[in-house]
Amino acid sequence: MKTLSPPPRLLMGPGPINCYPRVLSAMSTQLVGQYDPVMTGYMNEVMALYRQVFMTQNEQTFLIDGTSRAGIEAVLVSAIEPGDKVLVPIFGRFGHLLAEIAERCDAEVHTIEVPWGEVFLPEQIEQAIINVQPKLLAVVQGDTSTTMLQPLEHLGEICLRHDVLFYSDATASIGGNSFETDKWQLDAVSVGLQKCLGGPSGSAPVTLSERYVELVGKRRHVEAGIRSSHHSDGQSSRIRSNYFDLPMIMDYWGSERLNHHTEAASMLYCARECAINLLEEGIDSTIFRHKVAGDAMLAGVKALNLEPFGDLAHKMHNVVGVYIPDTVDGEIIRHQMLHDFNIEIGTSFGPLQGKIWRIGTMGYNARQDAVFQTLQSLESVLRRNGHKLPLGEAIDAAYDVYAKVNPLQNEDK
């Protein structure tokens, strides 16, 4: 075995992406004990930081140790009891994931679907709520499988009016697109670090409303061995997962610090640095940077004589879908991009597998040089594989987008 030395890839797919250097540095920080006051102080800082990231006042804002899917599963398994009705609007691969996890909780799952590349109108979701009368609405905000961004801003009021819990997985979108937990009246949100937040996969920040906390608190359970005389269990059924039992995790993150697991300290350091990085740049500024990078990439791929996928009015800022031309082999293009230029772009899933590439501009990689490098390399590979395109226009098109926000660049042309 040799010392780890991965190639210097530029990850321009739908995620994961290259980490911010300061995040990597934070991960190498030495550990302290899980109940050391320094460590619990860091935990409190993380809770405060992610309240700002989520734009919420929710007290219960913390990390689930695991990938973004761990956050999804924790939210759903803690809220859903067997037989509960759950509504999942599906507009891509990750809506199907929410439905499957809810089914594994023995929920009565109802789905509505639109073709991949489209999103739902609020009226469509409200009508389904009226028809189904669910306990919980579970919806992805940004689905990287289709690159689409589902508008959420009207759904909270609809859910509140119909007494429905409102949950969203915003893993692919937060930090690169607007997300306002309290303003949009969400009850639960889970995300990951490996997209626009610029970290690795392995920690899942969540935030929970008072309404959600009150509901799952009825299922609270304290394990034997740490239970004291003042502890009492809730009146509802015990949550079926021990690891993803949110009331137990809240007790661990809360003032009593009841033992549940050993916090993944290195990932906590990482998550903390991701949040600090976002907030220092400013949420609005970071979203704008992602928008400009996404607009530049979109302009560039159009100039390569490629057709974008889906409803561009509802595309995420941080990833674009591109139809693979009939004249080339999509996997050969990806292979040459990876092995000749050290650049990774993505394929897709399900009905889009082999039909589109997904090119991301997120986190640390939502920057001008990464956009230019990707477009220049893609132009070379496409040209050598027989795709007809105008030489040099992709970089010019992307340059023009950046020049609009930085007029000094016009002087360099």
C-alpha positions in Angstrom: 0.0 0.0 0.0 1.2 3.5 -0.9 0.5 6.8 0.7 -2.8 8.3 -0.6 -2.1 10.4 -3.6 -5.3 10.9 -5.8 -4.9 12.7 -9.1 -5.6 16.4 -9.2 -9.2 16.1 -10.5 -11.4 19.2 -11.1 -14.8 17.9 -10.1 -17.3 19.7 -12.4 -20.1 17.2 -12.1 -23.3 17.3 -10.0 -21.3 16.7 -6.7 -19.3 15.9 -4.8 -17.0 18.8 -5.7 -13.5 19.9 -4.7 -13.5 21.2 -1.1 -12.5 24.7 -0.1 -8.9 24.5 1.1 -9.8 25.9 4.5 -12.3 23.1 5.0 -9.7 20.5 4.3 -7.4 22.2 6.8 -10.1 22.3 9.4 -10.6 18.5 9.0 -7.0 17.8 10.0 -7.4 19.6 13.3 -6.5 17.4 16.4 -9.4 15.8 18.3 -10.7 16.5 21.8 -13.0 14.5 23.9 -16.7 14.6 23.1 -17.6 16.1 26.4 -14.6 18.4 26.7 -16.0 21.9 27.1 -14.1 23.0 24.1 -15.9 20.3 22.0 -19.4 21.2 23.4 -18.5 24.8 22.7 -17.8 23.9 19.1 -21.1 22.1 18.9 -23.0 25.1 20.2 -21.1 27.3 17.6 -22.2 24.9 14.8 -25.8 25.1 15.9 -25.6 28.9 15.8 -23.8 29.0 12.5 -26.3 26.7 10.8 -29.3 28.8 12.0 -27.8 31.5 9.9 -27.2 29.2 7.0 -30.8 27.9 7.1 -32.1 31.4 7.8 -34.0 30.2 10.8 -34.5 30.8 14.5 -35.1 27.1 15.2 -33.3 26.1 18.4 -33.1 22.5 17.1 -30.5 23.0 14.4 -27.6 20.5 14.5 -25.7 17.8 12.6 -26.6 14.2 11.8 -23.4 12.1 11.5 -23.7 10.6 8.1 -24.2 11.5 4.5 -27.1 13.7 3.4 -29.2 10.6 3.1 -28.7 10.2 6.9 -30.4 13.5 7.4 -33.3 12.6 5.2 -33.8 9.3 7.0 -33.5 10.9 10.4 -36.2 13.4 9.6 -38.6 10.9 8.1 -38.2 7.9 10.4 -38.6 10.2 13.5 -41.8 11.8 12.2 -43.6 8.9 10.4 -45.5 6.2 12.2 -46.9 3.2 10.5 -50.0 4.1 8.4 -49.2 7.8 8.3 -50.0 9.4 4.9 -47.0 11.1 3.2 -47.2 13.0 0.0 -44.1 13.2 -2.2 -44.0 15.3 -5.4 -41.5 13.6 -7.7 -39.7 15.5 -10.5 -36.5 13.4 -10.5 -34.5 10.6 -9.0 -34.4 12.0 -5.4 -38.1 12.4 -5.1 -38.2 8.6 -5.6 -35.7 8.3 -2.8 -37.9 10.3 -0.4 -40.8 8.0 -1.3 -38.8 4.9 -0.7 -37.5 6.0 2.7 -41.1 6.9 3.7 -42.3 3.5 2.5 -39.6 1.8 4.6 -41.2 3.7 7.6 -44.4 1.9 6.7 -46.1 5.1 5.6 -49.0 5.2 3.2 -47.1 7.0 0.5 -48.8 9.0 -2.2 -46.9 10.5 -5.1 -47.5 12.9 -7.9 -45.1 13.3 -10.8 -44.2 15.6 -13.6 -41.8 14.7 -16.5 -38.1 15.0 -15.7 -37.0 18.5 -16.6 -40.1 20.2 -15.2 -41.3 21.3 -11.7 -44.6 21.6 -10.0 -47.0 24.5 -9.7 -48.1 25.3 -6.1 -51.7 24.6 -7.2 -50.8 21.0 -8.3 -49.3 20.3 -4.9 -52.2 21.9 -3.0 -54.7 19.9 -4.9 -52.8 16.7 -4.1 -52.8 17.7 -0.4 -56.6 18.2 -0.5 -57.0 14.8 -2.1 -54.6 12.8 0.1 -54.8 14.8 3.4 -51.2 13.7 4.4 -49.5 14.1 7.7 -46.3 15.2 5.9 -45.3 16.7 2.6 -41.7 15.7 1.6 -40.2 17.5 -1.4 -36.7 17.9 -2.8 -35.8 21.5 -3.6 -33.0 21.0 -6.1 -32.8 17.6 -7.8 -29.4 17.1 -9.5 -30.7 14.2 -11.6 -32.7 16.7 -13.6 -30.9 20.0 -12.6 -34.3 21.4 -11.7 -35.1 23.7 -8.7 -38.6 23.3 -7.3 -40.1 26.6 -6.0 -40.9 26.2 -2.3 -41.9 29.7 -1.2 -45.7 29.1 -1.5 -45.8 25.6 -0.1 -45.4 26.4 3.6 -48.5 28.5 3.7 -50.4 25.8 1.9 -49.2 23.1 4.4 -50.0 25.3 7.4 -53.5 25.9 6.2 -54.1 22.2 5.7 -52.2 21.1 8.9 -49.5 19.3 7.1 -45.8 19.1 8.1 -43.5 20.5 5.5 -40.1 18.9 4.9 -37.5 19.6 2.2 -34.2 18.0 1.3 -32.1 20.9 0.1 -28.7 19.1 -0.2 -28.1 20.0 -3.8 -29.3 23.6 -3.7 -28.5 25.3 -0.4 -25.7 27.9 -0.6 -26.1 28.3 -4.3 -29.8 29.1 -4.5 -32.1 31.0 -2.2 -33.4 29.0 0.8 -35.3 30.7 3.7 -36.5 28.2 6.2 -38.6 30.5 8.5 -40.0 32.8 5.7 -41.1 29.8 3.7 -42.6 28.1 6.9 -40.7 24.8 6.7 -41.0 22.4 9.5 -37.8 20.3 8.8 -34.9 20.7 6.4 -31.9 18.4 5.8 -28.8 19.1 3.7 -25.3 17.8 3.0 -22.0 19.5 2.6 -20.8 18.1 -0.7 -22.5 20.6 -3.1 -22.6 24.4 -2.8 -21.4 24.4 0.8 -18.0 23.2 -0.4 -17.2 20.3 1.9 -17.0 16.5 1.7 -20.0 14.1 2.1 -20.3 12.8 5.7 -22.3 15.3 7.8 -25.9 16.3 7.4 -27.1 19.6 8.9 -30.7 19.6 9.9 -33.1 22.2 11.3 -36.5 21.5 12.9 -39.4 23.7 13.8 -41.1 23.8 17.1 -44.1 22.1 15.6 -41.9 19.3 14.3 -40.1 19.0 17.6 -43.4 18.8 19.5 -44.6 16.0 17.3 -41.5 13.8 17.5 -41.2 14.6 21.2 -44.3 12.4 21.8 -42.1 9.5 20.6 -39.2 10.4 23.0 -37.3 7.5 24.6 -34.3 7.5 26.9 -32.1 4.4 26.8 -31.6 2.1 29.7 -28.2 2.8 31.3 -28.4 6.6 31.0 -32.0 7.0 32.2 -32.5 8.9 35.4 -35.6 9.2 37.6 -36.7 12.5 36.0 -36.8 11.0 32.5 -40.1 9.8 31.0 -40.9 8.4 27.6 -43.4 9.8 25.2 -46.9 8.4 24.7 -46.5 7.6 21.0 -44.7 4.6 19.4 -41.0 4.3 19.8 -39.0 5.5 16.8 -37.8 2.5 14.9 -34.2 3.6 14.4 -31.9 4.1 17.3 -29.2 5.9 15.4 -31.6 8.3 13.6 -33.9 8.9 16.6 -34.0 12.7 16.6 -35.3 13.2 20.1 -32.4 11.2 21.4 -30.0 13.2 19.2 -31.6 16.4 20.5 -30.9 15.2 24.0 -27.2 14.7 23.0 -26.9 18.1 21.5 -28.9 19.8 24.3 -27.8 21.0 27.7 -28.1 17.6 29.3 -25.7 16.0 26.8 -27.2 12.5 27.2 -24.9 10.0 25.5 -26.1 8.8 22.2 -23.1 8.4 19.9 -19.6 9.8 19.7 -19.7 12.9 17.6 -17.7 12.7 14.4 -15.4 15.5 15.5 -13.5 15.9 12.2 -16.8 16.2 10.3 -18.0 18.7 12.8 -14.9 20.8 12.3 -15.5 20.5 8.6 -19.2 21.5 8.8 -18.3 24.4 11.0 -15.8 25.7 8.5 -18.2 25.3 5.6 -20.7 27.5 7.4 -18.1 30.1 8.4 -16.9 30.3 4.8 -20.4 30.8 3.5 -21.3 33.5 6.0 -18.0 35.4 5.7 -18.6 35.6 1.9 -22.2 36.4 2.6 -25.2 34.2 1.6 -26.4 36.6 -1.1 -22.9 37.1 -2.5 -22.3 33.3 -2.6 -25.6 32.7 -4.4 -24.8 35.4 -6.9 -21.4 33.8 -7.5 -23.1 30.5 -8.2 -25.6 32.2 -10.5 -22.9 33.9 -12.5 -20.8 30.7 -12.8 -23.9 28.8 -13.8 -24.9 31.4 -16.4 -21.4 31.4 -17.8 -21.4 27.6 -18.1 -24.8 27.6 -19.8 -23.7 30.3 -22.3 -20.6 28.3 -23.0 -22.3 25.0 -23.6 -24.8 26.6 -25.9 -21.9 28.1 -27.9 -20.5 24.6 -28.2 -23.6 23.7 -30.3 -25.0 21.7 -27.4 -28.7 21.8 -26.3 -29.5 22.4 -22.6 -31.9 20.1 -20.9 -35.1 21.0 -19.1 -37.0 24.1 -18.2 -34.2 26.6 -17.9 -36.5 29.0 -16.0 -36.4 26.5 -13.1 -32.7 25.3 -13.5 -30.5 25.4 -10.4 -27.8 28.0 -10.5 -25.1 25.3 -9.8 -25.7 22.6 -12.4 -26.7 22.4 -16.0 -28.0 19.4 -18.0 -26.8 19.0 -21.6 -28.1 16.7 -24.2 -25.4 14.3 -25.5 -25.1 14.8 -29.3 -26.1 11.8 -31.4 -22.7 12.1 -33.2 -20.6 11.3 -30.2 -20.4 8.6 -27.5 -21.2 10.3 -24.2 -19.1 8.0 -22.1 -16.0 8.3 -24.3 -16.3 12.1 -23.9 -16.5 11.8 -20.1 -13.6 9.3 -20.1 -11.4 11.6 -22.2 -12.3 14.7 -20.0 -11.4 12.7 -16.9 -8.2 11.0 -18.1 -6.8 13.5 -20.5 -7.8 16.7 -18.7 -8.4 15.6 -15.1 -12.0 17.0 -15.3 -15.0 15.1 -14.1 -18.5 15.8 -15.6 -21.5 13.7 -14.8 -23.9 11.4 -16.5 -27.5 10.9 -15.2 -29.9 8.3 -13.9 -33.1 6.5 -14.9 -34.8 7.8 -18.0 -32.0 10.3 -18.6 -29.1 7.8 -18.4 -26.9 8.1 -21.4 -29.0 11.0 -22.7 -27.5 14.0 -20.9 -24.4 15.2 -19.2 -24.6 17.1 -16.0 -22.0 19.9 -15.5 -21.7 21.5 -12.1 -20.4 24.9 -11.0 -20.7 24.7 -7.2 -18.9 25.6 -4.0 -15.2 26.1 -4.5 -15.6 25.3 -8.2 -18.1 28.1 -8.8 -15.3 30.3 -10.1 -14.2 31.7 -13.5 -11.1 29.7 -14.1 -12.9 26.4 -13.4 -15.6 27.4 -15.9 -13.1 28.4 -18.5 -11.0 25.3 -18.0 -14.0 23.0 -18.3 -15.3 24.7 -21.5 -12.0 24.8 -23.2 -11.3 21.1 -22.5 -14.8 20.1 -23.5 -14.4 22.0 -26.8 -11.2 20.1 -27.5 -12.7 16.7 -26.7 -15.9 17.3 -28.7 -14.0 18.6 -31.7 -11.7 15.6 -31.8 -14.7 13.3 -31.6 -16.3 14.9 -34.7 -18.8 17.2 -33.1 -19.3 20.3 -35.2 -18.8 23.5 -33.3 -17.5 27.1 -33.7 -13.9 27.3 -32.3 -13.3 29.6 -29.4 -16.9 30.8 -29.0 -17.6 28.9 -25.8 -14.9 30.8 -23.9 -16.0 34.1 -25.4 -19.6 33.4 -24.4 -18.7 32.6 -20.9 -16.3 35.6 -20.8 -19.1 37.9 -21.8 -21.2 36.7 -18.9 -18.4 37.5 -16.4 -17.7 40.8 -18.2 -21.2 42.0 -17.4 -20.5 41.7 -13.7 -16.9 42.8 -13.9 -16.6 45.4 -16.7 -12.8 45.5 -16.3 -12.7 42.2 -18.1 -13.8 43.9 -21.3 -10.5 45.7 -21.3 -8.6 42.5 -21.4 -10.2 41.2 -24.5 
